[in-house]
Structures are given as structure tokens and as C-alpha cells.
Amino acid sequence: MTQFELFSELPTADAFKALYDTTGWGPASRDTAFYQAALAGSWRARAAYAEGQLVGFVRAISDGHLHAFITEMIVRPEFQGQGVGAALLGAIIADCQAAGLDDIQLFCAKGKSAFYQRHGFVSRPDDAPGMQFKPAG
Ligand SMILES: CC(C)(COP(=O)(O)OP(=O)(O)OC[C@H]1O[C@@H](n2cnc3c(N)ncnc32)[C@H](O)[C@@H]1OP(=O)(O)O)[C@@H](O)C(=O)NCCC(=O)NCCS
């Protein structure tokens, strides 16, 4: 079992980009300045470190009063399945609850619904789904 620690300070953009690029979500050609700017818009964050290496991250984007959106929930593949994700998610939910936020949302990646359900998330009803803008063409 890997020992890890959580910190609320944002990681460096270089370390975050290296972590983000493990997901295949975005073009690896994005430079660190892009991620630096994106991270600067975070409301709360948690970074997990093991032996000085960034091994996990999560953040919330929020107005601090009504809504929070949890995003960039990522654990390095070789550190998955050891409770790092659970610790990160629990910490960011606690941040939201401490601020009195009761609308905490996220988009669940394919195959991850059991993980989020274990942490208190439920799917929206079919007649009131979450929706995402998709440009025509
Ligand atoms: C989703 C993600 C962040 C979860 O991180 P993680 O560190 O693997 O999460 P945990 O270790 O806390 O839990 C994962 C599983 O390992 C199991 N587990 C946790 N600790 C364990 C331990 N000590 N021993 C054995 N199994 C354990 C849990 O039962 C859990 O099962 P579940 O997924 O069915 O709930 C990770 O899979 C990931 O980064 N995926 C790629 C990016 C992604 O898809 N992010 C989600 C975007 S919505």
C-alpha cells in the first residue's frame, strides 16, 4: 500500500500536465501555460503526493455559494485502486460542505459510476439529465 499525503495547494503546471496527460483527455501538445491558467480558476483543490511525486488531483470550480462542479479527478494509473481517489474526493466534498454548498455536481467518466456512487453521488433522472453543449457540425 502506497503512503500518500494530500495538500490543498495547487501543483505546478508541469506536474499537473504530466498527470493530466496520463488520461488521454486532451491534446498532449497543450503547453503548461494553458494548464497554469486553467488551474488558476480553481475554487478548491487537493493534490496527492507519494514520495514527492504528484500522483493524484481533484478540484472544484464554484461560485462558493450555490454550485460546485468537481473536475480533473485523476490518479496516476500505477497508483489507482489504493484509496487515493477516495481520499481526494472525500476531501473536496468536505470543502464544498464546509462552505454550505449542497449542489455538488460532476460528469462521470465511462466506467466510473460505481466509484462515485460509493461516495454519495446519484445519477440525475432521465427526464432532467445533465447536458453538455455540442457545437453543430
Ligand atoms: C476515477 C479514479 C480517479 C479513481 O481513483 P483511485 O485512486 O483508483 O480510486 P480508489 O482507489 O479510491 O477506488 C478505486 C477502486 O479501488 C478499490 N480500492 C480502494 N482502496 C483499495 C485498497 N486499499 N485495496 C483494494 N482496493 C481498493 C475501491 O473499492 C474502488 O472500487 P470502485 O471504483 O468500484 O469504487 C481513477 O480511476 C482515475 O484517475 N481514472 C482516470 C481518470 C478518470 O477517469 N477520472 C474520472 C473522471 S469523472
The ligand as an ORCA input file, in Angstrom:
! r2SCAN-3c Opt
* xyz 0 1
  C     -11.528      7.522    -11.078
  C     -10.177      7.486    -10.384
  C      -9.762      8.923    -10.041
  C     -10.282      6.675     -9.093
  O      -9.046      6.787     -8.401
  P      -8.485      5.593     -7.488
  O      -7.345      6.126     -6.729
  O      -8.265      4.374     -8.301
  O      -9.737      5.377     -6.523
  P      -9.792      4.414     -5.245
  O      -8.534      3.631     -5.128
  O     -10.201      5.232     -4.096
  O     -11.008      3.490     -5.639
  C     -10.963      2.706     -6.824
  C     -11.339      1.301     -6.533
  O     -10.292      0.690     -5.823
  C     -10.821     -0.009     -4.699
  N      -9.899      0.209     -3.595
  C      -9.694      1.353     -2.917
  N      -8.766      1.177     -1.961
  C      -8.375     -0.110     -2.058
  C      -7.444     -0.894     -1.369
  N      -6.723     -0.393     -0.367
  N      -7.280     -2.171     -1.749
  C      -8.009     -2.688     -2.757
  N      -8.911     -1.985     -3.464
  C      -9.095     -0.729     -3.114
  C     -12.153      0.590     -4.385
  O     -13.048     -0.427     -3.991
  C     -12.583      1.229     -5.666
  O     -13.567      0.497     -6.339
  P     -14.708      1.291     -7.178
  O     -14.013      2.031     -8.302
  O     -15.638      0.239     -7.668
  O     -15.337      2.264     -6.225
  C      -9.104      6.816    -11.284
  O      -9.628      5.587    -11.760
  C      -8.637      7.648    -12.450
  O      -7.845      8.592    -12.296
  N      -9.100      7.305    -13.663
  C      -8.658      8.004    -14.864
  C      -9.246      9.383    -14.939
  C     -10.748      9.351    -14.759
  O     -11.476      8.637    -15.437
  N     -11.224     10.189    -13.822
  C     -12.651     10.289    -13.523
  C     -13.264     11.429    -14.259
  S     -15.005     11.543    -13.967
*
